[in-house]
Amino acid sequence: MTFSITILGSNSAIPTLKRNPTAQLVNHNERLFLVDCAEGTQIQLRRNHIKLQRISRILISHLHGDHFFGLVGLISSMHLLGRARELHVYGPADLDEIINLQLRVSETRLVFPYFFHSIDPDKHELIYEDQRLGVYTIPMKHSIPACGFLFREKPGKRRIKREMVIENKIPVEQIENIKEGADFIDESGRIVKNKILTDEPQLPRSYAHCSDTAYNEAMIPIIREVDLLYHEATFMNDRAAVAAEKFHSTAREAGLIAKKAGVHKLIIGHFSNRYETVRDLVDEAATEFANVEAAEDGKVIEIS
């Protein structure tokens, strides 16, 4: 089952020729979630061969422009291309007013069903779920209300062994119960234990996207032991005072959060455009947490 993150933008507020501002595409079992939508995001989607109309949900972390200025343009393109399927947007309450104002003054009447879901950036809560996945908000510490997003798979069912189905002539109608943990009783009354018939379920996977934030240990219990953590690292530690003033983090602080939360892997991003390359930021984060790499536009990270 697919669980991947495509980096569409890795820079902070001002784009460069190599790095777009923040946007990511989360693919969970071919359900596509767009996380933040900076100016130019739809171009990045096309460059990465991602079809706009397959995106079902868009999550906006906060209302600084480098995280949502591309949203209305993307919605407009979906409209002009004749989208039919519904679109769900999640974000701070004021975002609904912004979208509706732009649609109203341009006299745009969307040809597809559109739903806005107001979220409270100051709360950790479930905002979406299906049979396999839950998406939660993660409160950030920023200059305006902001949140990250936690994607956490639900525990799966046990995996039935095909050879056991054949050997024990298990009827199709009993397979689901066995996946749920039941033993099998054949027509003669013989009991075959579930642990013989099945393998352990796949371990649930998780991804935490921590957008703009100052160093904030309050998030650690929420993101503890996630498989993949994205954490902003706008500056290096020699500019720690600037980072604190602007409610951003340094690369070292991102590594420290990853270490204290016991995550498996760290991706850093939201780089200031003062850095032509980000090798030094990766090296700095690695002084606290070894398994770290930089977000790069176009990079795809698989969670396995």
C-alpha positions in Angstrom: 0.0 0.0 0.0 1.4 3.3 -1.1 2.4 5.9 1.6 4.6 8.6 0.1 5.4 12.3 0.3 6.3 14.4 -2.8 8.1 17.6 -2.0 6.6 20.4 -4.2 8.2 23.3 -2.4 11.1 23.4 0.1 11.8 27.1 0.5 10.5 29.7 2.9 8.6 32.8 1.9 10.6 33.9 -1.2 11.0 31.3 -4.0 14.3 30.8 -5.8 15.0 29.3 -9.2 15.6 25.9 -7.5 13.2 26.0 -4.6 9.5 26.8 -4.4 7.7 27.8 -1.2 5.9 25.2 0.9 3.7 22.5 -0.6 3.7 18.7 -0.3 1.6 15.9 -1.8 0.8 13.0 0.5 -0.3 9.8 -1.3 -1.9 7.3 1.0 -3.2 4.3 -0.9 -3.9 6.5 -4.0 -5.8 9.1 -1.9 -4.1 12.4 -2.5 -3.7 15.1 0.1 -2.1 18.4 -0.7 -0.5 20.0 2.3 -0.1 23.8 1.9 -0.3 25.4 -1.5 2.2 28.2 -2.1 2.2 30.3 -5.2 3.3 28.1 -8.1 2.2 24.9 -6.6 0.1 23.8 -9.6 3.1 24.2 -11.8 5.0 22.0 -9.4 2.2 19.4 -9.6 2.5 19.3 -13.4 6.3 19.0 -13.3 5.9 16.0 -11.0 3.2 14.5 -13.2 0.5 14.7 -10.6 -3.0 15.2 -11.9 -4.7 18.1 -10.3 -8.1 16.5 -10.4 -6.9 13.4 -8.3 -6.4 15.6 -5.3 -9.3 15.1 -3.0 -8.3 17.1 0.1 -6.2 20.2 0.7 -4.8 21.1 4.1 -3.7 24.6 4.9 -1.5 25.1 8.0 -1.8 28.8 8.4 -2.5 32.1 6.6 0.9 33.3 5.8 1.0 33.8 2.0 3.8 31.3 1.3 1.5 28.6 2.5 -1.7 29.4 0.6 -1.3 32.0 -2.1 -1.5 29.3 -4.8 -4.8 27.9 -3.5 -7.4 30.0 -5.3 -5.5 29.6 -8.6 -5.5 25.8 -8.2 -9.2 25.8 -7.4 -9.8 27.9 -10.5 -7.8 25.6 -12.7 -9.8 22.6 -11.4 -12.9 24.5 -12.3 -11.8 25.5 -15.8 -10.7 21.9 -16.5 -14.3 20.7 -15.7 -13.7 18.9 -12.4 -16.6 16.8 -11.4 -15.5 15.2 -8.1 -15.9 17.0 -4.8 -13.0 18.9 -3.2 -12.5 19.4 0.5 -10.4 22.2 1.9 -9.3 22.3 5.6 -7.9 25.4 7.1 -8.3 28.4 9.6 -11.8 29.9 9.5 -10.7 33.1 7.8 -9.5 31.1 4.7 -13.2 30.3 3.8 -13.9 34.1 3.6 -10.8 34.6 1.5 -11.7 31.9 -1.0 -15.4 33.0 -1.2 -14.4 36.6 -1.8 -12.2 35.8 -4.7 -14.7 33.5 -6.2 -17.4 36.1 -5.8 -15.6 39.1 -7.3 -14.5 37.0 -10.2 -18.0 35.7 -10.7 -16.8 32.2 -10.6 -19.4 29.5 -9.8 -17.6 26.3 -9.3 -18.8 23.4 -11.4 -17.8 20.8 -8.8 -19.0 20.3 -5.2 -16.7 22.2 -2.8 -16.6 21.9 1.0 -14.7 24.0 3.5 -13.8 22.5 6.9 -12.7 25.0 9.6 -9.9 23.9 11.8 -8.7 25.3 15.1 -4.9 25.5 14.8 -4.5 25.6 18.6 -6.1 22.2 19.1 -4.8 18.7 18.5 -7.8 16.9 17.0 -8.9 14.5 14.3 -10.0 16.3 11.2 -10.3 13.4 8.7 -10.5 9.7 8.8 -11.3 6.7 6.5 -11.0 3.0 7.0 -7.2 3.0 7.0 -6.1 6.5 8.0 -6.6 9.3 10.4 -5.4 12.9 10.0 -4.9 15.1 13.0 -3.8 18.7 13.7 -0.6 19.5 15.6 -0.5 23.0 17.2 2.6 25.0 16.2 4.3 27.9 18.0 4.2 30.6 15.4 3.6 34.4 15.0 0.0 33.7 13.9 -2.2 30.6 14.7 -0.6 27.7 12.8 -0.8 23.9 12.9 1.0 20.9 11.4 -0.7 17.7 10.4 -0.2 14.1 11.6 -1.1 11.3 9.2 -1.5 8.0 11.1 -2.5 4.7 9.7 -5.0 2.6 11.7 -4.0 -0.9 12.8 -4.5 -3.3 10.0 -6.1 -6.7 10.0 -4.1 -9.9 10.2 -2.9 -11.2 6.9 -4.3 -14.7 6.0 -1.9 -17.1 4.3 -3.1 -18.2 0.9 -1.7 -21.7 1.3 -3.7 -22.1 4.6 -6.9 -21.2 2.8 -6.3 -23.9 0.2 -5.0 -26.5 2.7 -7.9 -26.1 5.1 -10.6 -25.4 2.4 -11.7 -22.2 4.2 -14.9 -20.8 2.8 -14.7 -17.3 1.4 -17.4 -16.1 3.9 -15.1 -16.9 6.9 -12.0 -15.2 5.6 -12.9 -11.7 7.0 -13.5 -13.2 10.5 -10.2 -14.9 10.4 -8.5 -11.6 9.4 -10.2 -10.1 12.5 -8.5 -12.8 14.7 -11.0 -15.7 14.7 -9.9 -19.3 14.7 -11.3 -21.6 12.0 -13.5 -24.6 12.8 -14.0 -27.0 9.9 -17.0 -29.3 9.3 -15.6 -32.1 11.5 -15.2 -29.7 14.4 -11.4 -29.4 14.1 -10.0 -26.1 15.3 -7.2 -24.4 13.5 -5.7 -21.6 15.5 -5.6 -18.1 14.0 -1.8 -17.7 14.5 -1.3 -20.7 12.2 -3.6 -19.3 9.5 -2.3 -15.7 9.5 0.7 -13.5 9.7 0.9 -10.4 11.9 -0.7 -7.3 10.3 1.5 -4.6 8.7 2.7 -2.1 11.3 0.8 1.2 11.1 2.9 3.9 9.4 2.9 7.6 10.3 4.0 11.0 9.0 4.1 14.3 10.8 4.3 17.5 8.9 5.4 20.3 11.2 5.1 23.6 9.4 6.2 27.0 10.5 7.1 26.9 14.2 9.6 28.1 16.8 11.2 25.4 18.9 8.3 23.7 20.6 8.7 20.6 22.8 4.9 20.6 23.4 4.5 18.8 20.1 6.7 15.9 21.2 4.0 13.7 22.7 1.9 14.0 19.5 4.7 13.1 17.1 6.5 10.5 19.2 8.0 7.7 17.2 6.5 8.6 13.9 8.1 7.0 10.9 8.8 10.3 9.1 8.9 13.8 10.5 9.1 16.9 8.4 10.2 19.9 10.5 11.0 23.4 9.3 14.6 24.5 9.6 14.6 28.1 8.2 18.0 29.1 9.7 21.2 27.7 11.0 22.0 28.0 14.7 24.2 31.1 14.2 20.9 32.9 13.6 19.1 31.4 16.5 18.1 34.8 17.8 16.5 35.7 14.4 14.7 32.4 14.3 13.2 32.9 17.7 12.2 36.5 16.9 10.4 35.3 13.7 9.0 32.2 15.4 11.0 29.8 13.2 13.4 27.0 14.0 17.1 26.3 13.4 18.3 23.1 11.8 19.8 22.1 15.1 16.5 22.6 16.9 14.7 20.5 14.3 17.3 17.7 15.0 16.7 18.1 18.7 12.9 17.7 18.4 13.5 14.6 16.2 15.8 13.1 18.8 13.6 13.8 21.8 10.5 12.5 20.0 12.3 9.3 19.0 11.2 9.6 15.3 12.7 7.2 12.7 13.6 9.7 10.0 13.8 13.5 9.7 13.3 15.7 6.7 14.1 19.4 7.1 12.8 22.2 4.9 11.4 25.8 4.7 14.9 27.1 4.1 15.7 30.8 4.0 16.7 32.0 0.6 19.9 33.2 2.0 21.2 29.7 1.7 22.2 28.7 -1.9 22.8 25.1 -0.7 21.4 23.4 2.3 24.2 20.9 3.0 25.4 22.9 6.1 21.8 22.8 7.5 21.6 19.1 7.1 25.0 18.7 8.8 23.9 20.9 11.7 20.7 18.9 12.2 22.8 15.7 12.1 24.7 16.9 15.2 21.5 16.1 17.1 19.8 13.4 14.9 21.7 11.3 12.4 19.0 10.1 10.1 18.2 13.4 8.4 18.0 14.7 4.9 16.9 17.9 3.2 13.6 18.4 1.4 14.3 19.0 -2.3 11.7 20.0 -4.8 10.6 16.9 -6.7 11.9 14.5 -4.1 9.6 11.5 -3.3 10.0 9.9 0.1 8.4 6.5 0.6 7.3 5.4 4.1 7.8 1.6 4.3 
